[in-house]
Amino acid sequence: GDSVTQMEGPVTLSEEAFLTINCTYTATGYPSLFWYVQYPGEGLQLLLKATKADDKGSNKGFEATYRKETTSFHLEKGSVQVSDSAVYFCAQLRAYGGSQGNLIFGKGTKLSVKP
Amino acid sequence: DTEVTQTPKHLVMGMTNKKSLKCEQHMGHRAMYWYKQKAKKPPELMFVYSYEKLSINESVPSRFSPECPNSSLLNLHLHALQPEDSALYLCASSTHGVLAGGPNEQFFGPGTRLTVL
């Protein structure tokens, strides 16, 4: 069935380090892909999205490219800040079937950035 | 107005209480969702309303009862809950109904932190 797999955390980085959080998906068809971020004690915020192959989503210095050939949507940022500490969820929007329109989430990756 | 609001922010209730969670959006979105999120887990879908009609019920126990009085408002009525129902309850909305297809991203509210004693 459709699923999203993202790297296990927690990930601990120093400020200004390079960030990669891996995300791969299995899907019927070509789903839209999303990264959501959840800061401590808050709801989810949409960080970026991509709707078709080779699309690059970007926001607040974060980027992710929809790679159909590797079924991946890895999240990257060139220089992380302490304020980026949060849990990051990769998700796909199911494109077909009885649950069309449902979000399928990965398990989440907790990022901690140290000064 | 570009946000989803939820009230209350925190709720503590006993197992015999009846309470309600409220969610509101004024973005003209046509689908609204309830999710349950346990600590260190991703959100789990509970209910979906599409064009004010219940579209999806993910086999949620009847002690949770959703209601969509109008296109901007979504309620979740709670009765006879169990301690294991303690969680963060998230509401979300999306532009189109769930079968519209396309990049129908969901926008989440801040959640209600529910504790059942």
Chai-1 contact restraints between the chains, C-beta under 6 A:
chainA,res_idxA,chainB,res_idxB,connection_type,confidence,min_distance_angstrom,max_distance_angstrom,comment,restraint_id
A,S32,B,P103,contact,1.0,0.0,6.0,A-B,restraint_1
A,E42,B,P110,contact,1.0,0.0,6.0,A-B,restraint_2
A,G43,B,L90,contact,1.0,0.0,6.0,A-B,restraint_3
A,G43,B,F108,contact,1.0,0.0,6.0,A-B,restraint_4
A,G43,B,G109,contact,1.0,0.0,6.0,A-B,restraint_5
A,G43,B,P110,contact,1.0,0.0,6.0,A-B,restraint_6
A,G43,B,G111,contact,1.0,0.0,6.0,A-B,restraint_7
A,L44,B,F108,contact,1.0,0.0,6.0,A-B,restraint_8
A,L46,B,E105,contact,1.0,0.0,6.0,A-B,restraint_9
A,K49,B,E105,contact,1.0,0.0,6.0,A-B,restraint_10
A,T51,B,P103,contact,1.0,0.0,6.0,A-B,restraint_11
A,F89,B,P42,contact,1.0,0.0,6.0,A-B,restraint_12
A,Q100,B,L99,contact,1.0,0.0,6.0,A-B,restraint_13
A,G101,B,V98,contact,1.0,0.0,6.0,A-B,restraint_14
A,G101,B,N104,contact,1.0,0.0,6.0,A-B,restraint_15
A,L103,B,Q106,contact,1.0,0.0,6.0,A-B,restraint_16
A,F105,B,P42,contact,1.0,0.0,6.0,A-B,restraint_17
A,K107,B,P42,contact,1.0,0.0,6.0,A-B,restraint_18
A,G108,B,P42,contact,1.0,0.0,6.0,A-B,restraint_19
